[in-house]
Amino acid sequence: MKKREPFRHLTDRDRDRIQAFRDEWHSQKTIAEILGVSKSAISRELKRNPTRTGRYVADRAVDHAAEQRGHAKYPGMKVEAYPALKRYLIGQLKRLRSPDEIAGHLKRLGVVPRVGKNAIYRWLYADGRAYCRHLCTRRTGKRRQRGAVSPARIPDRKSLRERPNAPHLIHAERDLFVAPRRYAPHTGLLIVVPNAKFFSGSILPNRESATVMTATRSHFDRITVDTCTADNGIENVLHAASGVQTYFCDKGSPWQKPHVEGGIGLVRRWFIPKGTNLAAIPDDLFQSQLHLLNGKYRKSLGYRSAYEVAIERGIISKIPRLSIARAVALR
């Protein structure tokens, strides 16, 4: 299938060049090739701006385009409509404040007019791209998710909203972290029990559903949990084999399982940075790394370790005997 040409708006300079080329009787195809746009874009531009003599006039076309643009809704419309708000946003972005910070602060102060986080991002990606360099990610557009799996492909899928929240229930979250595609298909499985900050996981040879669910089942045989939260990845199609009732996040909403996302970040910061070939990480080394993290005194746990809290709450029965010497030596 022929690849679609990228779309862009014609500029004032483009319209001046169209007039010059049309006056010299160049074809629409030739003009399109010179300007780097499609033939249909040139055809539409000429049809939108006719004159009685049939001659294309750039000044009239520019005025017509500005008028039409003024009536159109666009992503950054609200920000552009309030110059004082726009100046405030730019100033805050230059101080490295995130859109979420800015929107939340405006709401807390009761400022009118104000914009939400999503509106700020839409403005940045449309009219404020020059200020995207102040964002943490420095992205100039929304990140597209590749290979997303529809929730309908997971049989007997239950939404996270259906999960019971009785105080006595112990919930877990699980997810995979992967290596770059140029390496072997090895992947990491991490299970986190949020109320104890307890980590369990494995390095797996692949991310096939049968492999992931077998490993998940082995971990759930050693720890006591009532439910598990997962995303909509294809590796979860056999979730019933995990032995624990699984509930799923909304599509494209990994923030609904924040503890495992944060846990993966912690593992990456301490031991396995992004870009690491997971085939080079033996599972016994990974177990010693998790053992070290579970033994750390956490402020959120009152400076107790995850092991202490997990035993107190009946998640595990005893602390495994593992050495952390290798994990410490490789830091």
C-alpha positions as CSV (number, residue, x, y, z in Angstrom):
1,M,0.0,0.0,0.0
2,K,1.3,3.4,-0.9
3,K,2.5,5.4,2.1
4,R,0.4,8.5,2.7
5,E,2.3,11.8,2.4
6,P,2.5,13.9,5.6
7,F,0.1,16.8,5.8
8,R,1.1,20.4,6.4
9,H,-0.6,23.7,6.0
10,L,0.4,26.0,3.2
11,T,2.3,29.1,4.4
12,D,2.2,32.7,3.1
13,R,5.5,32.0,1.3
14,D,4.0,28.9,-0.4
15,R,1.1,31.0,-1.7
16,D,3.4,33.6,-3.1
17,R,5.3,30.9,-5.0
18,I,2.1,29.3,-6.2
19,Q,1.1,32.7,-7.8
20,A,4.5,33.0,-9.4
21,F,4.5,29.5,-10.8
22,R,0.9,29.8,-12.1
23,D,1.7,33.1,-13.8
24,E,4.4,31.1,-15.6
25,W,1.9,28.4,-16.6
26,H,3.5,25.6,-14.5
27,S,1.3,22.6,-14.0
28,Q,-0.2,21.7,-10.6
29,K,1.9,18.6,-10.5
30,T,5.1,20.6,-10.9
31,I,4.1,23.2,-8.3
32,A,3.3,20.4,-5.8
33,E,6.7,18.7,-6.4
34,I,8.6,22.0,-5.9
35,L,6.7,22.9,-2.7
36,G,6.8,19.3,-1.3
37,V,3.0,18.9,-1.0
38,S,0.4,16.7,-2.7
39,K,-1.2,17.6,-6.0
40,S,-4.6,17.6,-4.2
41,A,-3.4,20.4,-1.8
42,I,-2.6,22.6,-4.8
43,S,-5.8,21.8,-6.5
44,R,-7.9,22.6,-3.4
45,E,-6.0,25.9,-2.9
46,L,-6.7,27.0,-6.4
47,K,-10.4,26.1,-6.2
48,R,-10.8,27.9,-2.9
49,N,-9.5,31.2,-4.2
50,P,-10.9,31.8,-7.7
51,T,-11.0,35.2,-9.4
52,R,-13.1,36.4,-12.3
53,T,-10.2,36.3,-14.6
54,G,-9.1,32.9,-13.3
55,R,-5.8,34.2,-12.0
56,Y,-4.6,33.1,-8.5
57,V,-3.8,36.1,-6.2
58,A,-1.6,35.2,-3.2
59,D,-2.7,38.2,-1.1
60,R,-6.4,37.3,-1.4
61,A,-5.6,33.7,-0.6
62,V,-3.6,34.6,2.5
63,D,-6.5,36.8,3.8
64,H,-9.0,34.1,3.1
65,A,-6.9,31.5,4.9
66,A,-6.5,33.7,7.9
67,E,-10.3,34.3,8.1
68,Q,-11.1,30.6,7.9
69,R,-8.5,29.8,10.5
70,G,-10.0,32.4,12.8
71,H,-13.4,30.5,12.7
72,A,-11.9,27.1,13.2
73,K,-11.4,25.3,16.5
74,Y,-7.9,24.0,17.2
75,P,-6.1,22.4,20.1
76,G,-4.5,25.5,21.6
77,M,-7.5,27.8,21.1
78,K,-8.2,28.6,24.7
79,V,-4.6,29.4,25.6
80,E,-4.1,31.6,22.5
81,A,-7.4,33.4,23.3
82,Y,-6.0,34.7,26.7
83,P,-2.6,36.4,26.3
84,A,-2.1,36.8,30.1
85,L,-2.8,33.1,30.6
86,K,-0.4,32.2,27.8
87,R,2.4,34.4,29.3
88,Y,1.8,32.7,32.7
89,L,2.1,29.2,31.2
90,I,5.3,30.0,29.3
91,G,6.8,31.5,32.5
92,Q,5.9,28.4,34.5
93,L,7.2,26.0,31.8
94,K,10.5,27.9,31.8
95,R,10.7,27.2,35.5
96,L,10.5,23.5,34.6
97,R,7.0,23.1,36.1
98,S,5.0,20.3,34.5
99,P,1.5,20.9,32.9
100,D,0.0,18.9,35.7
101,E,1.7,21.2,38.3
102,I,0.5,24.3,36.5
103,A,-3.1,23.2,36.1
104,G,-3.4,21.9,39.6
105,H,-1.9,25.2,41.0
106,L,-4.3,27.3,39.0
107,K,-7.3,25.2,40.2
108,R,-6.2,25.4,43.8
109,L,-6.0,29.2,43.5
110,G,-9.3,29.4,41.8
111,V,-7.9,31.4,38.9
112,V,-10.3,32.3,36.0
113,P,-9.8,31.6,33.2
114,R,-7.7,28.5,33.7
115,V,-6.9,25.4,31.7
116,G,-6.4,21.7,32.6
117,K,-3.4,19.5,32.1
118,N,-4.6,18.0,28.8
119,A,-5.4,21.4,27.3
120,I,-1.9,22.6,28.1
121,Y,-0.4,19.5,26.4
122,R,-2.7,20.1,23.4
123,W,-1.5,23.7,23.1
124,L,2.1,22.6,23.5
125,Y,1.9,20.0,20.7
126,A,0.0,22.4,18.4
127,D,1.1,26.0,18.8
128,G,3.6,25.9,21.6
129,R,6.2,23.4,20.3
130,A,9.0,25.9,21.0
131,Y,8.3,25.4,24.7
132,C,8.3,21.6,24.6
133,R,12.0,21.7,25.4
134,H,11.1,22.7,29.0
135,L,9.1,19.4,29.5
136,C,10.7,16.5,31.3
137,T,10.4,14.3,28.2
138,R,11.1,17.1,25.7
139,R,8.6,15.5,23.3
140,T,6.9,17.7,20.8
141,G,4.0,15.3,20.2
142,K,1.9,12.7,21.9
143,R,3.6,9.4,22.2
144,R,1.9,6.8,20.1
145,Q,1.5,3.4,21.6
146,R,2.6,0.6,19.3
147,G,1.2,-2.8,19.3
148,A,-1.7,-2.0,21.7
149,V,-3.9,-5.0,22.4
150,S,-7.7,-4.5,22.5
151,P,-9.2,-5.6,25.8
152,A,-11.7,-7.7,23.8
153,R,-8.8,-10.1,23.0
154,I,-8.5,-11.1,26.6
155,P,-11.1,-13.7,27.6
156,D,-13.2,-13.3,30.7
157,R,-11.7,-9.9,31.2
158,K,-12.8,-8.0,34.4
159,S,-12.3,-4.3,34.7
160,L,-10.4,-2.9,37.7
161,R,-13.6,-1.2,38.6
162,E,-15.1,-4.6,39.5
163,R,-12.3,-5.4,42.0
164,P,-13.6,-5.8,45.6
165,N,-12.0,-3.4,48.0
166,A,-12.6,-5.0,51.4
167,P,-10.0,-3.9,53.9
168,H,-8.9,-7.5,54.7
169,L,-8.1,-8.3,51.0
170,I,-4.5,-8.3,49.8
171,H,-4.1,-6.9,46.3
172,A,-1.1,-7.3,44.0
173,E,0.0,-5.7,40.8
174,R,2.2,-7.3,38.0
175,D,3.8,-6.2,34.8
176,L,6.7,-7.0,32.5
177,F,9.8,-5.0,31.7
178,V,11.6,-5.7,28.5
179,A,15.0,-5.4,26.8
180,P,15.6,-3.6,23.5
181,R,14.4,-5.6,20.5
182,R,17.9,-6.0,19.2
183,Y,18.6,-8.4,22.1
184,A,17.2,-11.9,22.9
185,P,13.4,-12.0,23.8
186,H,14.1,-12.3,27.5
187,T,11.8,-10.3,29.7
188,G,11.4,-9.5,33.4
189,L,8.3,-10.2,35.5
190,L,7.7,-8.1,38.5
191,I,4.9,-8.6,41.1
192,V,4.4,-6.0,43.8
193,V,2.2,-6.2,46.9
194,P,1.4,-2.5,47.5
195,N,0.5,-2.5,51.2
196,A,3.8,-4.1,52.1
197,K,6.0,-2.8,49.2
198,F,7.0,-6.4,48.7
199,F,8.6,-7.5,45.4
200,S,8.6,-10.9,43.7
201,G,9.6,-11.7,40.2
202,S,11.7,-13.6,37.6
203,I,13.7,-13.2,34.5
204,L,11.9,-15.2,31.8
205,P,13.1,-16.5,28.4
206,N,10.2,-14.9,26.5
207,R,6.9,-13.1,27.0
208,E,4.6,-15.8,25.7
209,S,1.5,-16.1,27.8
210,A,2.1,-19.7,28.8
211,T,5.6,-18.8,30.1
212,V,4.4,-15.7,31.9
213,M,1.5,-17.4,33.6
214,T,3.5,-20.4,34.7
215,A,6.0,-18.1,36.4
216,T,3.2,-16.0,37.9
217,R,1.5,-19.1,39.3
218,S,4.8,-20.2,40.9
219,H,5.1,-16.8,42.7
220,F,1.5,-16.8,43.8
221,D,2.1,-20.3,45.3
222,R,4.8,-18.7,47.6
223,I,3.0,-15.5,48.5
224,T,-0.6,-14.9,49.7
225,V,-2.7,-12.4,47.7
226,D,-6.4,-12.3,46.9
227,T,-6.4,-10.3,43.6
228,C,-4.0,-9.1,41.0
229,T,-4.1,-6.1,38.7
230,A,-2.5,-6.3,35.2
231,D,-2.5,-4.4,31.9
232,N,-4.0,-5.5,28.6
233,G,-0.9,-7.1,27.1
234,I,-1.2,-10.2,24.9
235,E,0.8,-12.1,27.6
236,N,-2.3,-12.0,29.8
237,V,-4.7,-14.0,27.6
238,L,-4.2,-17.0,29.8
239,H,-4.6,-15.0,33.0
240,A,-7.0,-17.7,34.5
241,A,-3.9,-20.0,34.8
242,S,-2.2,-17.7,37.3
243,G,-4.4,-19.0,40.1
244,V,-5.5,-15.6,41.3
245,Q,-8.4,-13.5,40.1
246,T,-7.0,-10.9,37.7
247,Y,-8.5,-7.4,37.1
248,F,-7.4,-5.2,34.2
249,C,-6.6,-1.6,33.8
250,D,-8.3,0.5,31.2
251,K,-6.7,0.5,27.9
252,G,-3.7,2.9,27.8
253,S,-3.9,3.6,31.5
254,P,-0.8,2.1,33.2
255,W,-1.2,4.7,36.0
256,Q,-4.0,2.5,37.4
257,K,-1.2,0.1,38.7
258,P,1.2,2.7,40.0
259,H,3.0,0.5,42.5
260,V,4.4,-2.0,39.9
261,E,5.3,0.8,37.6
262,G,7.2,2.5,40.4
263,G,8.7,-0.9,41.3
264,I,10.0,-1.4,37.8
265,G,11.5,2.1,38.0
266,L,13.2,1.3,41.3
267,V,14.7,-1.9,39.8
268,R,16.0,0.0,36.8
269,R,17.5,2.8,38.9
270,W,19.3,0.4,41.2
271,F,20.3,-2.6,39.1
272,I,19.0,-3.0,35.5
273,P,19.0,0.3,33.5
274,K,17.0,0.7,30.4
275,G,18.9,-0.8,27.4
276,T,20.2,-3.7,29.4
277,N,20.2,-7.1,27.7
278,L,18.1,-9.2,30.1
279,A,19.6,-12.4,28.7
280,A,22.8,-11.4,30.5
281,I,20.9,-11.2,33.9
282,P,20.7,-14.7,35.5
283,D,17.5,-15.3,37.4
284,D,19.5,-16.0,40.6
285,L,21.1,-12.6,40.4
286,F,17.7,-11.0,39.9
287,Q,16.4,-12.8,43.0
288,S,19.3,-11.5,45.0
289,Q,18.5,-7.9,43.7
290,L,14.9,-8.2,44.8
291,H,16.0,-9.7,48.1
292,L,18.1,-6.6,48.7
293,L,15.2,-4.3,47.9
294,N,12.8,-6.2,50.1
295,G,15.3,-5.9,52.9
296,K,15.7,-2.1,52.6
297,Y,14.1,0.0,55.4
298,R,11.4,2.1,53.8
299,K,10.2,5.4,55.1
300,S,6.7,4.7,53.8
301,L,6.7,1.5,56.1
302,G,7.8,3.4,59.2
303,Y,11.5,2.4,58.4
304,R,10.7,-1.2,58.4
305,S,11.6,-3.6,55.6
306,A,9.1,-5.1,53.2
307,Y,9.9,-8.5,54.6
308,E,8.9,-7.5,58.1
309,V,5.6,-6.0,57.0
310,A,4.9,-9.0,54.6
311,I,5.3,-11.5,57.5
312,E,3.2,-9.3,59.8
313,R,0.3,-9.3,57.3
314,G,0.6,-12.9,56.3
315,I,1.8,-12.4,52.8
316,I,4.8,-14.6,53.3
317,S,5.6,-17.1,56.1
318,K,9.4,-16.6,56.3
319,I,12.3,-14.6,54.9
320,P,14.2,-16.6,52.2
321,R,17.9,-17.2,52.7
322,L,19.6,-15.5,49.8
323,S,22.9,-13.7,49.5
324,I,23.0,-10.1,48.5
325,A,26.8,-10.0,48.0
326,R,26.7,-10.5,44.3
327,A,24.0,-7.8,43.8
328,V,26.0,-5.3,45.9
329,A,29.3,-6.2,44.1
330,L,27.7,-5.4,40.7
331,R,26.4,-2.0,41.7
